[in-house]
Every structure is written in C-alpha cells, then in structure tokens.
Amino acid sequence: MNIKNTTMKKYTSILFFLAITIVGYSQKVSGISYKLDNGITVKTEKTWSRVWVQQTQESFAANEQPQSVVVNIRTLGELTKSHTYKLTAAGKDVRLKDAAPGTYDLKITSSLAGKPGTIVTDISGVVVKPKMKTTLNITLYDYQINIEETPLASSGLSSSEFIINRFKGNNDQNYNQALPSFYPKGQKENKITPAETPARNKAKIKPGTYDVLITIDIPGYNQKVWLENFTLKPDINYKVSVNMNAGEILYSGTVRDVTRLHLYPANTADKLGGAAKPDKTLEFMVTEPATSKFPCAPGTYDVLLNIGNGKKYEWKKGVIVRSGSTTTIN
C-alpha cells in the first residue's frame, strides 16, 4: 500500500533529540563510528539513535575484589553481540582493574549481531577517585542494518530493495517505507537517477560504488540512514533491511473520543503542573489516531491523552515503551 494514497492513519511526530544522557560527572560521548565489514559506513540523521551514559563512584565493599572501572553495557533490540573496552590516558592504555586516580577516555568496540561489523563508541571524562570504584552504565540504541545478496539477472545492472522493520519480526511496510536515493561516492550533492525503479523502495542501477541514502518515510517526519561506500555489483540483488529496534504504542482504554497521544519525556507532567494541556516545545511525538499502532523509540514517557480534538486532556504517567513489543495505554 502506498503511504501517500492511504487516509486510514496519520502520523505526526514532533521530536526532540537527546544524543547523550549524563548523570554524575561530565563524561560524554565524543564519537561514534558504525561500520560494516564490507566497507560500508552507516551514518544517521534525525533518527532515534541514542547513547545513554551514567557514571557513579562508590567505595569498595569489604568482600569485593577492587577494580577501578567497571563497565556495564546493554543494547536495546537486535544490534550487538559482544563488546571490548580500552581505557586510555594521554594516548596510553590503562587497565580497568587498577587505574590510578585521574580522568580517562574509554573506547567501546561492539561487534554487530547482524551483518558483520562494529560500532565504536568513544566516551571521555571517565573519573577515577582514590580507593573508589567508578561504574559506567551504558545503553546503546541504534538501527540494525542487514544486507542479503543474491544473484539476479538484470542485463548487467545491479538490483536493490529496501525494507523498514519497526522491530525484528515486524514486517509491516504500509506506513514506514524505505525510499532509496543514490549518489556518487563522496558527492552527496549529485543525485543519480537509477536506470529503473520498479517500486518506490526498489531500484536498478549501473554497477559501482555509491553513497546510498535511505529515507524512512513517516508522514510528517522523515528519518535518514546513509550507507556510504556501498559497492553494487552487476546482476546481484541487494535486499537491505533497516531494523529500527523500536516499540509500538496505542490507546485501547475506555475513555471515549481519545483522538491523539502526545508523548513527553518522563516526569514532564509533574514539571508542567497545573491543568493538563499540551506543550509543543517539549513534545517527543504525537500520534493520530490514538487507537492505531505507531512506532516509537524505547523509553519512559508521560503521555497526554487528547480527548475530543482538544476539548479535554488527561495525563498517563510513566508509560514504558520497550524495543520489540507493543505498549497499550488503558
């Protein structure tokens, strides 16, 4: 179904972007590199990709084996399978076990769970204090890229198909289609017209190395995923799947005439106070109709129910959206 030809649903999103959440000292993410082993570099624009970093210090427990820096890392959805860590100061490697008091940089190399490759995350400002343990709790959230290559006779052209999945196992293409654009490597201002476009998400093009832009078509807001240095070979079909690792949200309660859901960061309702009403400067996303499933970044939200197209509003606090599942508001 073509998104532009349907009137069943509307999706309006007004997004704020938080690249890094920091609690404690001023450590920050100073760089992220997302590369596949086939030479493709993945870059995103206006997506929900995020890195959360929380740093704390505490004294060693009496029965604890002392370690200066402890790293706890998790990824949301399908993204990575293993991690390695390198702690450095002034360019020199330092062991996490017995780092002296000071300020350090941490490099995390995460092996991808899908197409072979790595995500490298650089974190600066890791503070170690005397006789104390520094704990870094890190959460990674990004889109997973999978590429399948199969022979397909195309008169010497290269074929490609682009798919958007809200999360693993969710293959609904009706409202979040992938729209590809092709550019010469390193020349993003010179868009190339494919030889054939069998569908909005498919193309046949002369073999070569391209920077490929995948626009995630969401009415009201488009996200962009770049696959730079993508080599397309003749008579090969490339099926490129972008797994957003998102969750879904919808309203299924008993309050009549709930028309929209306004999503805000957790604790917004208490900060705003007073009568429940929308504040566009703080909104993360607005979905319409409220009773339909919409993709949403994992996280905790305060959700404002819009009843009767603005006649009344009601807060639902602390709504949790998890990657790979549907959150129902009652």
C-alpha positions in Angstrom: 0.0 0.0 0.0 1.4 3.4 -0.9 1.6 5.7 2.1 0.5 8.7 0.1 -2.6 7.0 -1.1 -4.0 6.0 2.3 -6.2 8.0 4.6 -6.5 5.3 7.3 -3.8 6.8 9.5 -1.9 9.9 10.1 1.4 10.1 11.8 2.7 13.4 13.1 5.9 13.5 15.1 7.5 16.4 16.7 10.8 15.1 18.0 13.4 16.3 20.4 16.8 14.7 20.2 18.9 13.6 23.1 22.2 12.1 22.0 23.6 11.6 25.4 22.0 11.4 28.9 24.6 12.1 31.6 24.2 11.6 35.3 27.1 12.4 37.7 30.3 13.7 36.2 30.8 15.3 32.9 31.7 12.3 30.8 30.4 12.4 27.3 30.2 10.5 24.0 32.9 12.2 21.9 32.5 10.0 18.8 30.6 7.1 17.3 31.6 5.0 14.3 29.3 2.4 12.7 30.9 0.3 10.0 30.2 -3.0 8.3 33.0 -5.4 7.3 32.1 -5.0 3.6 33.3 -1.4 3.7 30.0 0.4 4.3 29.9 3.2 6.8 26.5 3.8 8.4 25.5 7.4 9.3 22.1 8.6 10.5 20.3 11.9 10.5 17.3 12.7 12.7 16.8 9.1 13.8 16.1 7.9 17.3 19.6 6.6 17.8 20.9 7.3 21.3 23.6 6.5 23.8 22.9 6.8 27.5 25.9 7.1 29.9 25.6 7.1 33.7 28.8 7.3 35.8 28.9 6.8 39.6 31.5 6.4 42.2 31.3 4.3 45.4 33.6 2.8 48.0 34.7 -0.8 47.5 32.7 -3.3 49.6 34.6 -5.2 52.3 34.3 -8.5 50.4 34.8 -7.1 46.9 37.8 -7.6 44.7 38.9 -4.0 43.9 38.5 -2.8 40.3 38.9 0.9 39.4 36.5 0.9 36.5 33.5 -1.3 35.9 31.6 -1.1 32.6 28.0 -2.4 32.3 26.7 -2.2 28.8 23.4 -3.2 27.2 21.9 -2.7 23.8 18.2 -2.3 23.0 16.8 -4.7 20.5 18.9 -6.6 17.9 22.2 -4.7 17.4 25.3 -6.1 19.1 26.7 -9.5 20.3 29.9 -8.6 22.3 32.0 -5.7 23.5 35.6 -4.9 24.2 36.9 -1.9 26.2 40.0 0.2 26.1 40.8 2.8 28.8 43.4 5.4 27.9 45.1 8.5 29.4 47.2 10.8 27.2 47.1 8.1 24.5 48.4 5.3 26.7 46.4 2.2 27.6 45.5 1.7 31.2 44.0 -1.4 32.8 40.4 -1.0 34.1 41.4 -3.1 37.1 43.9 -0.8 38.7 43.7 2.6 37.0 45.2 5.4 39.2 43.1 8.4 40.2 42.6 10.7 37.2 40.4 11.3 34.2 40.3 8.9 31.3 38.9 8.1 27.9 37.0 4.9 27.2 36.7 3.2 23.8 34.0 0.6 23.4 34.1 -1.7 20.3 30.8 -3.5 19.9 30.6 -6.4 17.4 27.4 -6.4 15.4 24.9 -9.2 15.7 23.6 -8.9 12.1 25.8 -8.0 9.2 29.4 -8.4 10.3 30.9 -5.1 11.5 31.4 -2.9 14.6 30.1 0.2 16.4 32.9 2.1 18.1 31.8 4.4 20.9 34.3 6.9 22.4 33.5 8.2 25.9 35.6 11.0 27.6 35.6 12.3 31.1 35.7 8.9 33.0 36.8 9.9 36.5 38.6 7.6 38.9 38.9 8.6 42.6 41.2 7.2 45.2 40.0 4.0 46.9 36.7 4.1 45.0 35.1 2.2 42.2 33.8 4.0 39.1 30.8 2.3 37.5 29.7 3.2 33.9 26.2 2.1 33.0 25.9 2.5 29.2 22.9 1.8 27.0 23.2 1.7 23.2 20.2 2.2 20.9 20.6 2.2 17.1 19.2 0.8 13.9 20.3 -2.6 12.7 21.4 -2.9 9.1 21.1 -6.3 7.3 22.1 -6.9 3.7 21.3 -10.0 1.7 23.0 -10.6 -1.6 21.5 -13.0 -4.2 22.2 -13.5 -8.0 19.5 -11.9 -10.2 19.9 -11.5 -14.0 19.4 -7.8 -14.7 21.1 -7.2 -18.0 24.3 -6.2 -16.2 22.5 -3.8 -13.8 22.6 -4.0 -10.0 19.2 -4.5 -8.3 18.3 -3.3 -4.8 15.3 -3.5 -2.5 15.0 -1.6 0.8 12.9 -2.6 3.8 12.0 -0.9 7.0 11.1 -3.1 10.0 9.8 -1.4 13.2 11.5 -4.3 15.1 12.6 -7.9 14.5 9.7 -9.9 13.2 7.6 -6.8 12.4 7.4 -6.6 8.6 4.6 -4.2 8.0 5.6 -1.9 5.2 2.4 0.1 4.8 3.4 3.1 6.8 7.1 3.1 7.2 8.5 2.6 3.7 12.2 2.9 2.7 12.9 5.3 -0.1 16.4 5.0 -1.6 18.5 7.6 -3.3 21.9 7.1 -4.9 24.9 9.5 -5.0 28.4 9.1 -6.3 30.8 8.2 -3.5 31.6 11.3 -1.6 29.3 13.5 -3.7 26.1 13.8 -1.8 25.0 16.9 -3.8 24.9 14.9 -7.1 21.9 12.6 -7.0 21.8 9.8 -9.6 18.7 8.7 -11.3 18.5 4.8 -11.4 18.1 3.0 -14.8 14.8 1.5 -13.5 12.6 2.0 -10.4 10.2 -1.0 -10.3 8.7 0.4 -7.0 9.3 3.2 -4.5 11.6 1.0 -2.5 13.3 -0.7 -5.4 15.9 0.3 -8.0 18.1 -1.0 -10.7 21.3 1.0 -11.3 24.7 0.8 -13.1 27.2 -1.2 -11.0 29.6 1.0 -9.0 30.3 2.4 -5.5 27.7 4.8 -4.2 26.6 6.7 -1.1 23.1 5.4 -0.6 20.5 7.4 1.3 17.6 5.5 2.8 14.8 7.9 3.8 12.4 6.3 6.3 9.1 7.7 5.0 7.0 8.7 8.0 4.3 11.3 7.1 5.2 14.5 9.0 8.7 13.4 9.7 11.4 11.7 7.7 14.5 9.9 9.1 17.6 9.3 7.1 20.1 6.5 7.1 23.2 6.8 4.9 25.1 3.7 3.7 28.3 5.3 2.5 30.8 3.4 0.2 28.2 0.8 -0.8 29.6 -1.2 -3.8 26.8 -2.6 -6.0 27.8 -5.5 -8.4 26.2 -6.4 -11.7 23.4 -9.0 -11.7 23.2 -9.1 -7.9 20.2 -8.2 -5.9 20.7 -6.4 -2.6 17.9 -6.7 0.0 18.7 -4.0 2.6 16.6 -4.2 5.8 16.7 -1.5 8.4 15.5 -2.7 11.8 14.5 0.4 13.8 14.6 -1.7 17.0 11.6 0.4 18.0 8.5 -0.4 20.1 4.9 0.4 19.3 2.3 2.4 21.2 -1.5 2.7 21.1 -4.5 3.6 23.2 -7.2 0.9 24.0 -8.8 2.3 27.1 -12.4 3.1 27.9 -12.2 6.9 27.7 -14.3 7.9 24.6 -13.1 10.2 21.9 -9.3 9.9 22.5 -8.1 11.2 19.2 -4.3 11.7 19.7 -1.5 10.7 22.0 1.1 13.4 22.9 4.3 11.8 24.2 6.7 13.6 26.5 9.8 12.7 28.5 9.1 11.0 31.8 8.3 13.4 34.7 7.1 16.2 32.3 3.6 16.1 33.8 4.9 17.0 37.2 7.2 19.6 35.9 4.5 21.4 34.0 1.9 21.2 36.8 -1.5 22.8 36.6 -4.2 21.7 34.2 -3.3 19.1 31.7 -2.6 20.6 28.3 0.0 20.2 25.5 3.3 22.0 25.3 4.7 21.7 21.8 8.2 22.7 22.9 8.6 19.6 25.0 6.7 17.0 22.8 8.6 14.0 21.7 5.9 12.7 19.4 2.2 13.0 18.5 0.3 10.0 17.1 -3.1 10.1 15.4 -5.4 8.2 15.6 -4.6 7.2 19.1 -6.1 3.7 18.6 -3.6 2.7 15.9 -0.2 1.2 16.5 2.7 3.6 15.8 6.4 3.0 16.1 8.2 4.7 19.0 11.7 4.9 20.4 12.2 2.8 23.6 12.0 4.8 26.7 9.7 6.0 29.5 7.2 8.7 28.7 4.4 10.8 30.2 1.6 10.5 27.7 -1.1 13.2 27.3 -4.5 11.9 26.1 -6.1 14.3 23.7 -9.8 13.8 24.1 -12.3 15.2 21.6 -9.7 17.0 19.5 -8.6 19.3 22.3 -11.8 19.5 24.4 -10.1 17.8 27.3 -6.7 16.4 28.2 -5.6 13.7 30.7 -2.1 12.5 31.7 -0.9 8.9 31.8 2.5 9.0 33.6 5.4 6.7 33.4 4.4 4.8 30.3 7.2 2.4 29.3 7.9 1.5 25.6 10.2 -1.4 25.0 12.0 -2.4 21.9 10.2 -5.2 20.1 6.9 -5.0 21.9 3.6 -3.1 21.9 2.7 -0.8 24.8 -1.1 -0.4 25.3 -2.4 2.5 27.2 -5.6 1.9 29.1 
